[in-house]
C-alpha cells in the first residue's frame, strides 16, 4: 500500500510538474518580455510641439509624380504627431507650421502652396492662380534616414524648428 501511495504521489507530482511547466513557460516569457527593451521605434516623420499652444503643421516633399504639399495636422501643446508613417522615401522634407493661438510661424525659404483647410496639393508653382496661398517651408535633409523628428519650440530663436532626433531611434 505504501508503494502504491508513493507511486500515486509521484505520479501526482509528475502531473503537477507538467502542469506547472505548461503554465510557467508563458508566465515566465511574459515576465521576461516585460523587462526586455521595447521594440525599435517604427520609421516615420514626426513633429513634436514643445510649446503650450495648438500648432498647425504642413509638410512638403517630392513624390514620383512631382512636388506635394499637404496639411493641416493639428499638434496639441506638449505632444507629437506622425505626419508620414513608415520608412521615409525622400531625402529632403519641408515643414511649415503656425501657432494657432499666438500667430507665430516656423518657416523657411522654400515656397510651396497651402490652403486654409485640409489640403494635399500637387505642384509648387502658380499657387495664387490655382486658388491657394504660398508659404515658406523649412528644408530638412534627413540624410536618407528612415525616421526623422522635428521639435517646434518657442524658446530662444522662437519660430525656428529644432531638429532634436534623427534616424530610427
N, C-alpha and C positions, 0 to 999 in steps of 0.2 A: 504494500500500500504506500509506503513511504517513497518507493522508487517511482510509482505511477504519479504520485503527487509531485515529486520533484520534476519528473518529466513534464507534467502539466504546467508547472510553474515555469519551467524552462521554455516550453512551447509558448506560454502566455507572454513571457519576456521577449521571445523571438518575434512574436507578432507585434508586441508593443514597440520593439526596436524598429521593425519595418514601418510601422505607422509613424513613429517619430521621424525616421529618415524621410518618409514621403512628405510629412508636414514641415519638417525643419528646413529642408533644402530651399523651398520657395521663400520661407521666412528669412533665412539667412541671406539669400540672394537679394531680397528686398532691403534688408538692413545694410548690406554692403553697398548696394547701389545708391541708397540714400546718402551715404557718406562719400560716395565717389564724386569726382568733379563733374560738373554739368557738361552736357554735350556741347561741342563747339557752337558758337553763335552762327545762326544762318546768315548767308550772304544777303546784303541788301544795301540800299541807300537810305539813311535815316537822318532826320533833323531833330535836334533836341533844343527845346526852348528854355533857356536858363533864366528868362525874365519871369515876372509875375503876371504878365499880360497875355491875352489871346493874340496869336500871331497867324496871319495868313501867308502861306508859302506856295510858290510856284517853282517848277523845275523845267529846265530845257536840256535837250540832248540831241545828238544826231542819230537818227534811225536809218535803216536801209533805204527808206523812201525819202529821206531828207530831214530837215530840221523840224523838231517838235517842241512846243512849249505847252505845259499843262499845269492846272491848278484849280482851285484853291484847296489846299489842305489846311484845316484849322488845327493849330497846335496849341493846346492849353498851356498856361504858365507852368513851369517846372515839370514838363513832360516831353516825351519823344513821339515821333510819328514816322512810320516807314513810308517813303514815297515810292520806292521801287523795290519790289520783292524779288529775291533770287539773285544769283551772281550778276554783277554789272557787266553789260555788254559793250560799253563805251569807255574810253579813257577819260574823256572830258565831260563834265556835267556843269550845269549853270543854274544858279539859285538866285531867287528874288523873294524877299519877304517884307511884309508890312505889319507894324504893330497896330492891331485893330482898335486899341484903346487910346494910345497916345499919338498915333500917326507917324512914328519913326519908321525908317526903312533900312533894310540891309540890301545894298545894291552894288552893281559893278558897271563895267564899261561895255559889256556885250548887249546890244539891243535886240530884244525879242518881243513878240506880241503877247498881250494879256487881255483878258476880258473882265468885266465886273463880276460875273457869275462864274460858276464852274465851267472850265474850258479845256479843250485839247485842240491846239491849233497847229496845222501843218504850215511850215514856212515862216520866215522871219522878215520878209520884205512887204512893203505896202500895207503895214498894219492899219493905218488910219483909213485908207481907201477900202479896206476889207471890213471896216466896222469895228476894229479893235483899237486898243491903246498900245503904247510902246513903253517898255520898262527896261532899265539897265540891270542885267543879270551878272552876278559874280561868277567867274570861271573857277572850277576846281579840277585840277589834274590828279586823278585818282591813281596814276601810275599803273593802271591796269589791275588794280586790286579788285577782289570780288566783292568787297564790302567797304562802305565809307560812311562816316558820320560827320555832320556839321553841327556845331553848337552855336546858337544865337544868344548873345549876351548883351547886357546894357551897361556894362562897366566902362572902364576907360576905352576910348575909341568906339563908343556906342555906335551902332549902325554898321559895324564890321563883323561879319560872322567869324567865328573862331573854329578852325578845324581842330577838334580835340581827339579824334580817333581815326585811325587809318587801318586798312586791311581787315581781314577776318580776325576778330578778337574773341 
